[in-house]
Structure formats: C-alpha cells, structure tokens
Amino acid sequence: MMHQGAFDRARGWGRAPPVLVILAIALASSGCKKDDGPMSDDPAELAADGSSTHAAESDTEALTASLIGVDARPNAPAGALDLTVEGKYLPKGCFTATHVAATNEIRYELVKCYGRFGLREVSGVIVARREQVRGNLIVNLTGNDLEVNKAKVDWAARAEISGSGAAREMRWEASMSGSSTSGKAFSRRTVKTVKWSLLEPCFSVDGSSTGEVGKRKVKIEIIGFKRCALACPEPGSTIRVTNETTGSFVTLAYDEQGATLTTPNRNTRFTPLCRG
C-alpha cells in the first residue's frame, strides 16, 4: 500500500508545514506572556490562532480541489471540467460517490481517507451540486461534521473552477464553523483564489478570511503566496494575522534570503524550516 508521503509526492502538492505554529512557539519561548482574551495583543497566541484556523480553511479548499477531475489534455474542451466520481484516496474503499440525477448532485462519503494535497484522516459527508457556465465549473457544496487533519468543520461553499490544459483556478467563497486541531472553536467567512497545475507541484493563494477564533475577532490575509512541492514559499509570499478588536498583528513575509516576522513591537529575521 502506498503510504501518505509517497502519495503526496506522486500527486505533487504536499501540505505546507504549519509555519505560524512554529513562529508561535518561537514567540512564546522568547518570554511573551500568554493571553487568550479578545483584547489580547499576545503575538504568540495570535500566530497560533491564525495558523490552526488557516489550516482548517486550506483543508476545505484542498478537499474541494481534490474532487475536480484531472483531464489535463492540452486541447481538452472547455466543458471538460467536472467533479470526479472515482476519487483518488487511500486506503481503497474509504471513498464512495453517489450521483443523484434528479438534483444533479453528487454525495461523497469518506471514512478516514488520505488524499491529494496532504489531506489526512478525512471523514464525513459532502454534497455537491454542479453546473457548467461558459465553460467554467460551478460547484455548491455543503459538508457536515467533517473531520479533516483532526479539525472538525461544518461548511457551505461556492467554488467556480476554470481550466486550460493542466492549469486550474478556483474562486472560493465559504462560510464555516467548527474546531481547529488545537480544539479552539472558530466561525469564518472566506474569499480566496487558488491556482494549481495538474502537472507541476506548485500552487498559489490570494485572499482573506474574517470571523471569530476562540474569543478573538481575527482576520487572516494571504497575499501572493506561491509554493512548489517542499520548497520554501517564493519571495513576496505573505501571511498576515490581525486582531480586529485591537489592531495587533503578526506578519510573515518571505524573501530571497529567508523570511521576516513582524509584530507591532519588533521585526525578527529567521530561516524557514523548509527546503530552499
């Protein structure tokens, strides 16, 4: 049986390491006092909130992308984009898809599945209704009591996917609630654009999400984030987490020499834990 690492390498898009979690640990060890209240300006807690919540958001986006068919023919017709009913998940038998012709829906059921884009231990039911509009695939999805990478999420989303050859672009709008891998409750609204290729291990993300994480009102902005396989994010890739009540923030920006962590009180240079 192919193990998860081999699956990710074969599919070319592994899950990014929790960079902000690493930064949160570094900030906490530097002597920052922990405070989880809505008025807290503790950068370590803010970074941890941003990391765990962003991971849950990214997993729902990746899960949707994994359900898109993989017709990469250069001359594939515009309407070739569609949802898959085959499912590239392990172990065999963990994934089932049922087409409901009367409503043009597909009901997916997953039980502890491992899949593309670093998806791990996915369980739950997703219902997707799709239509073709000017060659683009429009998908409306609902997921209830879904478990992904140890986070629990309920969500409703609209995805518009376009493609040319192996290139894919997804405009994603979603509302979601649940608990992160750290067990912290969240409620989010997110709008993002995700781009990837079926032939290259690269993806890019731009967009933002707002809502509550625990007791805080947190905004997460992903700006020009690009990454290939296990390499470090490309220069210009930026993640910013803001406490909307106090204005406190943590910004992580990558450049050619490494990365800079910025808080209201200081800038810290560091070498990312990734392959250059």
VEXLUM-166924 format. One line per field, with one value per residue (C-alpha): residue number from 1; residue in three letters; x, z, y. Coordinates in nm, 4 decimals. Layout:
# residues N
num	NUM	... .
residuo	ALA	... .
px	X	... .
pz	Z	... .
py	Y	... .
***
This chain:
# residues 276
num	1	2	3	4	5	6	7	8	9	10	11	12	13	14	15	16	17	18	19	20	21	22	23	24	25	26	27	28	29	30	31	32	33	34	35	36	37	38	39	40	41	42	43	44	45	46	47	48	49	50	51	52	53	54	55	56	57	58	59	60	61	62	63	64	65	66	67	68	69	70	71	72	73	74	75	76	77	78	79	80	81	82	83	84	85	86	87	88	89	90	91	92	93	94	95	96	97	98	99	100	101	102	103	104	105	106	107	108	109	110	111	112	113	114	115	116	117	118	119	120	121	122	123	124	125	126	127	128	129	130	131	132	133	134	135	136	137	138	139	140	141	142	143	144	145	146	147	148	149	150	151	152	153	154	155	156	157	158	159	160	161	162	163	164	165	166	167	168	169	170	171	172	173	174	175	176	177	178	179	180	181	182	183	184	185	186	187	188	189	190	191	192	193	194	195	196	197	198	199	200	201	202	203	204	205	206	207	208	209	210	211	212	213	214	215	216	217	218	219	220	221	222	223	224	225	226	227	228	229	230	231	232	233	234	235	236	237	238	239	240	241	242	243	244	245	246	247	248	249	250	251	252	253	254	255	256	257	258	259	260	261	262	263	264	265	266	267	268	269	270	271	272	273	274	275	276 .
residuo	MET	MET	HIS	GLN	GLY	ALA	PHE	ASP	ARG	ALA	ARG	GLY	TRP	GLY	ARG	ALA	PRO	PRO	VAL	LEU	VAL	ILE	LEU	ALA	ILE	ALA	LEU	ALA	SER	SER	GLY	CYS	LYS	LYS	ASP	ASP	GLY	PRO	MET	SER	ASP	ASP	PRO	ALA	GLU	LEU	ALA	ALA	ASP	GLY	SER	SER	THR	HIS	ALA	ALA	GLU	SER	ASP	THR	GLU	ALA	LEU	THR	ALA	SER	LEU	ILE	GLY	VAL	ASP	ALA	ARG	PRO	ASN	ALA	PRO	ALA	GLY	ALA	LEU	ASP	LEU	THR	VAL	GLU	GLY	LYS	TYR	LEU	PRO	LYS	GLY	CYS	PHE	THR	ALA	THR	HIS	VAL	ALA	ALA	THR	ASN	GLU	ILE	ARG	TYR	GLU	LEU	VAL	LYS	CYS	TYR	GLY	ARG	PHE	GLY	LEU	ARG	GLU	VAL	SER	GLY	VAL	ILE	VAL	ALA	ARG	ARG	GLU	GLN	VAL	ARG	GLY	ASN	LEU	ILE	VAL	ASN	LEU	THR	GLY	ASN	ASP	LEU	GLU	VAL	ASN	LYS	ALA	LYS	VAL	ASP	TRP	ALA	ALA	ARG	ALA	GLU	ILE	SER	GLY	SER	GLY	ALA	ALA	ARG	GLU	MET	ARG	TRP	GLU	ALA	SER	MET	SER	GLY	SER	SER	THR	SER	GLY	LYS	ALA	PHE	SER	ARG	ARG	THR	VAL	LYS	THR	VAL	LYS	TRP	SER	LEU	LEU	GLU	PRO	CYS	PHE	SER	VAL	ASP	GLY	SER	SER	THR	GLY	GLU	VAL	GLY	LYS	ARG	LYS	VAL	LYS	ILE	GLU	ILE	ILE	GLY	PHE	LYS	ARG	CYS	ALA	LEU	ALA	CYS	PRO	GLU	PRO	GLY	SER	THR	ILE	ARG	VAL	THR	ASN	GLU	THR	THR	GLY	SER	PHE	VAL	THR	LEU	ALA	TYR	ASP	GLU	GLN	GLY	ALA	THR	LEU	THR	THR	PRO	ASN	ARG	ASN	THR	ARG	PHE	THR	PRO	LEU	CYS	ARG	GLY .
px	0.0000	0.1294	0.1936	0.0945	0.4362	0.4570	0.1002	0.1834	0.4986	0.3121	0.0390	0.2856	0.1246	0.2116	0.0569	0.2548	0.4053	0.2300	0.4674	0.2780	0.2703	0.6499	0.6570	0.4112	0.6394	0.9369	0.7490	0.6263	0.9765	1.1048	0.9138	0.5823	0.3038	0.0125	-0.3278	-0.6223	-0.8732	-1.0386	-0.8232	-0.5011	-0.2118	-0.0008	0.1679	0.2311	-0.1383	-0.2387	0.0042	-0.1254	-0.4873	-0.4037	-0.2130	-0.4671	-0.7608	-0.5838	-0.5013	-0.8704	-0.9674	-0.6964	-0.8011	-1.1596	-1.0270	-0.7893	-1.0677	-1.2783	-0.9848	-0.9300	-1.2829	-1.2183	-1.1480	-0.7920	-0.8324	-0.5031	-0.5165	-0.3830	-0.6796	-0.9431	-1.2803	-1.3810	-1.6601	-1.4322	-1.4027	-1.6261	-1.6461	-1.4891	-1.6820	-1.3734	-1.1786	-0.8011	-0.8000	-0.6361	-0.6984	-0.9059	-1.2756	-1.2609	-1.4345	-1.7747	-1.9616	-2.3299	-2.4774	-2.8327	-2.9563	-3.2817	-3.0994	-2.7709	-2.5886	-2.3060	-2.2972	-1.9476	-1.8823	-1.5315	-1.4081	-1.0530	-0.9273	-0.5853	-0.5726	-0.4078	-0.2828	-0.1792	-0.5316	-0.5244	-0.7884	-1.0837	-1.4214	-1.7727	-2.0297	-2.0096	-2.2949	-2.2006	-2.4300	-2.2634	-2.3377	-2.1402	-2.1411	-1.9451	-1.7089	-1.6423	-1.7490	-1.9687	-1.9968	-2.2091	-2.1020	-2.2155	-2.0166	-2.1455	-1.9495	-1.6482	-1.3150	-1.0012	-0.6496	-0.8028	-1.0051	-1.3873	-1.5739	-1.9265	-1.9275	-2.1197	-1.9236	-1.9395	-1.6456	-1.6001	-1.3288	-1.1780	-0.9086	-0.6911	-0.4859	-0.3251	-0.3834	-0.6653	-0.8025	-1.0653	-1.2577	-1.3691	-1.6304	-1.7302	-1.8771	-1.7614	-1.7579	-1.6049	-1.2978	-0.9329	-0.6673	-0.5934	-0.9592	-1.0367	-1.3809	-1.3974	-1.6519	-1.5226	-1.6140	-1.3519	-1.2923	-0.9833	-0.8407	-0.6386	-0.4324	-0.2561	-0.1347	-0.2058	0.1463	0.3623	0.3892	0.3057	0.0142	-0.0688	-0.3232	-0.4584	-0.7463	-0.8664	-1.0959	-1.2677	-1.4564	-1.4025	-1.1331	-1.1963	-1.2633	-1.0921	-1.2083	-0.9317	-0.8609	-0.6224	-0.4798	-0.2897	-0.1053	0.0747	0.1530	0.3265	0.4928	0.6259	0.6424	0.8513	1.0448	1.0159	0.7406	0.8504	0.9730	0.6799	0.4619	0.2982	0.0651	-0.0852	-0.2985	-0.4772	-0.6763	-0.9581	-1.0523	-0.7120	-0.5352	-0.2462	-0.0939	0.1629	0.3020	0.5198	0.6893	0.9248	1.2155	1.5164	1.7260	1.4643	1.1702	1.0783	0.8309	0.6820	0.4785	0.3888	0.7000	0.9728	1.0982	1.2640	1.4670	1.4766	1.5490	1.2294	1.2103	1.1675	1.3799	1.5236 .
pz	0.0000	-0.0860	0.2311	0.2683	0.1899	-0.1366	-0.2228	-0.1741	-0.3831	-0.6611	-0.6640	-0.6352	-0.3745	-0.0155	0.2761	0.3836	0.7322	0.9990	0.9699	1.2084	1.4713	1.4575	1.4942	1.7819	1.9675	1.8994	2.0236	2.3344	2.4190	2.3892	2.7015	2.5662	2.8193	2.7154	2.6993	2.5034	2.5713	2.2974	2.3865	2.3981	2.1865	2.2584	1.9216	2.0060	2.0673	1.7631	1.5442	1.6826	1.6198	1.2657	1.1906	1.3152	1.1569	0.8252	0.8194	0.8543	0.5835	0.3485	0.4033	0.2935	-0.0170	-0.0892	-0.0352	-0.2986	-0.5398	-0.4898	-0.6169	-0.9520	-1.2468	-1.3755	-1.7548	-1.8404	-2.2193	-2.3814	-2.6200	-2.3728	-2.4425	-2.2202	-2.0646	-1.9744	-1.6140	-1.3869	-1.0470	-1.0167	-0.9006	-0.8832	-0.6018	-0.5645	-0.1966	0.0217	0.1600	-0.1107	-0.0226	0.2094	-0.0526	-0.2167	-0.4535	-0.5414	-0.8306	-0.7737	-1.1255	-1.0179	-0.8383	-1.0321	-0.7049	-0.6020	-0.2464	-0.1249	0.1841	0.3224	0.6140	0.7348	0.3829	0.2774	-0.0430	-0.2656	-0.1346	0.2029	0.3110	0.6058	0.8016	0.6158	0.7361	0.6753	0.4061	0.1340	-0.1020	-0.4218	-0.6859	-1.0053	-1.3292	-1.6302	-1.7005	-2.0029	-1.9778	-1.6057	-1.3432	-1.0661	-0.7543	-0.4454	-0.1541	0.1969	0.4458	0.7860	1.0785	0.8532	1.0076	0.8172	0.9573	1.3086	1.2693	1.2734	1.0251	0.9034	0.5903	0.2925	-0.0080	-0.3692	-0.5951	-0.9529	-1.1288	-1.4663	-1.6517	-1.9588	-2.0237	-1.6916	-1.5276	-1.2763	-1.0990	-0.8249	-0.6897	-0.3436	-0.1148	0.2035	0.5493	0.8044	1.1716	1.3867	1.5965	1.4927	1.5501	1.8804	1.9829	1.9600	1.8240	1.5137	1.2807	0.9491	0.6198	0.3482	-0.0083	-0.1904	-0.5324	-0.5577	-0.8619	-0.9255	-1.2005	-1.2616	-1.3991	-1.1652	-0.7833	-0.7462	-0.6184	-0.5319	-0.2981	-0.2594	-0.0369	0.3166	0.5886	0.8804	1.1877	1.5375	1.6682	2.0318	2.1957	1.9291	1.6075	1.3686	1.0073	0.8033	0.4768	0.2279	-0.0177	-0.3262	-0.1593	-0.4013	-0.3250	-0.5159	-0.3539	-0.0345	-0.1316	0.0680	-0.0407	-0.3189	-0.2412	-0.1846	-0.0243	0.2776	0.5595	0.7936	1.1015	1.2680	1.5903	1.4555	1.8021	1.8978	1.5633	1.6812	1.4046	1.3099	0.9543	0.7935	0.4677	0.2605	0.0548	-0.1278	0.1905	0.4233	0.5995	0.8353	1.1205	1.2007	1.5085	1.6307	1.8514	1.6510	1.3315	1.3508	1.0731	1.0591	0.8315	0.7419	0.8138	0.4522	0.1560	-0.0316 .
py	0.0000	0.3480	0.5477	0.9114	1.0602	0.8679	0.9669	1.3356	1.3109	1.1337	1.3961	1.6828	1.9048	1.8207	2.0019	2.3067	2.2859	2.4946	2.7898	3.0146	2.7393	2.7283	3.1054	3.0935	2.8521	3.0773	3.3825	3.2025	3.0820	3.4375	3.5351	3.6636	3.6259	3.4078	3.5747	3.4412	3.7214	3.9288	4.2323	4.0319	4.1541	3.8454	3.7716	3.4051	3.3361	3.5405	3.3444	3.0138	3.1172	3.2202	2.9024	2.6499	2.8328	2.8865	2.5140	2.4227	2.6723	2.5439	2.1837	2.2512	2.4284	2.1395	1.8880	2.0637	2.0774	1.7037	1.6355	1.8023	1.5720	1.5551	1.5858	1.7593	1.7300	2.0499	2.0543	1.9374	2.1053	2.3964	2.1938	1.9028	2.0232	1.8211	1.6573	1.3173	1.0131	0.7938	0.9544	0.9218	0.8318	0.5707	0.3174	0.1569	0.1584	0.4608	0.6805	0.6423	0.8750	0.8541	1.0538	1.1786	1.2518	1.4204	1.7018	1.6862	1.6277	1.4016	1.2694	1.1890	0.9812	0.9454	0.7355	0.8073	0.8789	1.0046	1.2055	1.4602	1.7944	1.6496	1.5569	1.3190	1.1277	1.2788	1.1560	1.2825	1.3561	1.6208	1.7035	1.8866	2.0333	2.1462	2.3257	2.4450	2.8195	2.9486	2.6529	2.7029	2.4531	2.5989	2.3842	2.4480	2.2314	2.1510	1.9495	1.8470	1.7028	1.6761	1.5779	1.6774	1.6532	1.6353	1.9566	1.9415	2.1605	2.2364	2.4477	2.5764	2.6965	2.8069	2.7284	2.8459	2.6472	2.7310	2.5445	2.5373	2.2275	2.1349	2.4749	2.5172	2.8240	2.8203	3.1183	3.0074	3.1649	2.9866	3.0169	2.7634	2.6834	2.4147	2.3490	2.3607	2.0956	2.2686	2.2338	2.6065	2.6998	2.9184	3.0760	3.2123	3.3768	3.3324	3.4504	3.3220	3.2464	2.9264	2.8281	2.4985	2.2674	1.9016	1.8541	2.0634	2.0554	2.4260	2.6323	2.9931	3.1523	3.5060	3.6131	3.6619	3.5343	3.7045	3.5924	3.4610	3.2302	3.1495	3.4862	3.6935	3.8564	3.7548	3.8484	3.6351	3.7698	3.5544	3.7788	3.6481	3.3166	3.0767	2.7467	2.4449	2.0992	2.1125	2.4239	2.7440	2.9842	3.2139	3.5687	3.8012	3.5327	3.6959	3.5894	3.8481	3.7753	4.0685	4.1028	4.3197	4.4418	4.5826	4.6160	4.3998	4.1877	3.9274	3.9351	3.6705	3.7751	3.5604	3.6936	3.5513	3.5269	3.3810	3.5428	3.8255	3.8086	4.1488	4.2454	4.5963	4.5948	4.4256	4.2619	3.9216	3.7613	3.3807	3.0860	2.8913	2.5206	2.4223	2.3314	2.6232 .
***
